[in-house]
Amino acid sequence: MREQEEPREFTAQMSVRDGRWRLYVVLLGTTERWPEFAFGRRRPVPTLKERSRALSALGFEPVAGGKWTWSEDSEIHGDPATAVILIAAIRVRSRAEVSA
């Protein structure tokens, strides 16, 4: 990485389906497969520490001052009568690019 280049930033999102949480990094503008981490069995919302470990396992870290934000959507887009889906998001950067 050249000295003047800043590490690219992406959005990491976390969502739940059938009681199982997963975290993935949205790599818009690339042809790369989106990295994903599954938290496993049915469980409550992963803690901040668990999320940090998952991001690290995927090779990412939150940007300085980054905070998780939450939004909700309907399971079937545009149909408010369907189940609510919670989505958490945070801006992240590649740890490899930071250390280069």
QUIBEL-V929334 format. One record per pair of residues at least 6 apart in sequence whose C-alpha atoms are under 7 Angstrom apart, sorted by the first residue. I is the first residue (numbers start at 1). GAP is how many residues later the second one is. Records with the same first field share a line. If there is no record, write none. Layout:
I=GAP, GAP
//
This chain:
1=99
7=86, 87, 90, 91
8=85, 86
9=82, 83, 84
10=15, 16, 17, 81, 82, 83
11=14, 15, 78, 79, 80, 81
12=11, 12, 13, 14, 77, 78, 79, 80
13=10, 11, 12, 74, 75, 76, 77
14=7, 8, 9, 10, 73, 74, 75
15=6, 7, 8, 71, 72, 73
16=6, 70
19=23, 24
20=19, 20, 21, 22, 23
21=17, 18
22=15, 16, 17
23=13, 14, 15
24=10, 11, 12, 13
25=9, 10, 11
26=8
27=7
35=23
37=17
55=6
59=35, 36, 37
60=32, 33, 34, 35
61=31, 32, 33, 34
62=28, 29, 30, 31
63=28, 29, 30
66=24, 25
67=23
68=20, 21, 22
69=19, 20, 21
70=16, 17, 18, 19
71=15, 16, 17
72=12, 13, 14, 15
73=11, 12, 13
74=6, 8, 9, 10, 11
75=7, 8, 9, 10
76=6
//
